[in-house]
Amino acid sequence: MTNYDFKEDRLIDNSMIIKIPEPDNKKPSCLEPMKIGFALKAEIYKYNYRKEHEPQQISTLDLTIIYALYEYLKILEGEKK
């Protein structure tokens, strides 16, 4: 069984302890906007599908995720310039 120790920032797997390294550069990578963009497209695609086929399954969380991804993408693109 694997547990995560948030205080020590490590995975604990019975007898094996793995230390998760801190990234040297806290700045997002150049691929970050592309990954966020693809995630945003996937969420919009999922929303449009649900809107046509299963409107009762659309939740506020779906819209919140789309909005958060959109806002974060704007921030990342602003940093890129």
C-alpha positions as CSV (number, residue, x, y, z in Angstrom):
1,M,0.0,0.0,0.0
2,T,1.3,3.4,-0.9
3,N,0.7,6.5,1.3
4,Y,1.7,10.1,0.7
5,D,3.2,12.0,3.6
6,F,2.4,15.6,2.9
7,K,4.5,17.0,5.8
8,E,7.7,15.3,4.5
9,D,6.7,15.5,0.8
10,R,7.4,11.9,0.0
11,L,5.8,8.7,-1.1
12,I,5.8,5.8,1.5
13,D,5.5,2.3,0.1
14,N,5.8,-0.1,3.1
15,S,9.6,-0.5,3.2
16,M,10.5,1.9,0.4
17,I,10.7,5.7,0.9
18,I,11.1,7.9,-2.2
19,K,12.1,11.5,-1.7
20,I,10.4,13.8,-4.3
21,P,12.9,16.4,-5.4
22,E,12.1,20.1,-5.6
23,P,12.3,21.6,-9.0
24,D,15.3,23.9,-9.4
25,N,13.3,26.4,-11.6
26,K,9.9,27.3,-10.2
27,K,9.1,29.0,-13.5
28,P,6.7,27.1,-15.8
29,S,8.2,25.3,-18.7
30,C,7.7,26.4,-22.3
31,L,5.4,23.4,-22.9
32,E,3.1,24.6,-20.0
33,P,0.8,26.8,-22.2
34,M,0.4,24.0,-24.7
35,K,-0.5,21.5,-22.0
36,I,-3.0,23.9,-20.5
37,G,-4.4,24.7,-23.9
38,F,-5.0,21.0,-24.7
39,A,-6.6,20.5,-21.3
40,L,-8.9,23.5,-22.0
41,K,-9.9,22.1,-25.4
42,A,-10.7,18.7,-23.8
43,E,-12.9,20.3,-21.1
44,I,-14.7,22.4,-23.7
45,Y,-15.2,19.3,-25.9
46,K,-16.6,17.4,-22.9
47,Y,-18.9,20.3,-22.0
48,N,-20.2,20.6,-25.5
49,Y,-20.8,16.8,-25.7
50,R,-22.7,16.9,-22.4
51,K,-24.7,19.9,-23.5
52,E,-26.0,18.0,-26.5
53,H,-26.4,14.5,-25.0
54,E,-26.5,14.6,-21.2
55,P,-27.3,18.2,-20.1
56,Q,-28.3,17.0,-16.6
57,Q,-24.7,15.9,-16.0
58,I,-23.2,19.4,-16.4
59,S,-22.0,20.7,-13.1
60,T,-20.7,24.0,-11.8
61,L,-17.4,22.3,-11.4
62,D,-17.1,21.7,-15.2
63,L,-17.6,25.4,-15.8
64,T,-15.2,26.3,-13.0
65,I,-12.5,24.1,-14.4
66,I,-12.9,25.7,-17.9
67,Y,-12.8,29.2,-16.4
68,A,-9.7,28.4,-14.3
69,L,-7.8,26.8,-17.3
70,Y,-8.7,29.8,-19.5
71,E,-7.5,32.3,-16.9
72,Y,-4.3,30.4,-16.2
73,L,-3.6,30.2,-20.0
74,K,-4.0,34.0,-20.2
75,I,-1.5,34.4,-17.4
76,L,1.0,32.0,-19.0
77,E,0.7,33.7,-22.4
78,G,1.2,37.0,-20.8
79,E,4.5,35.8,-19.2
80,K,5.6,34.5,-22.6
81,K,5.6,37.9,-24.2
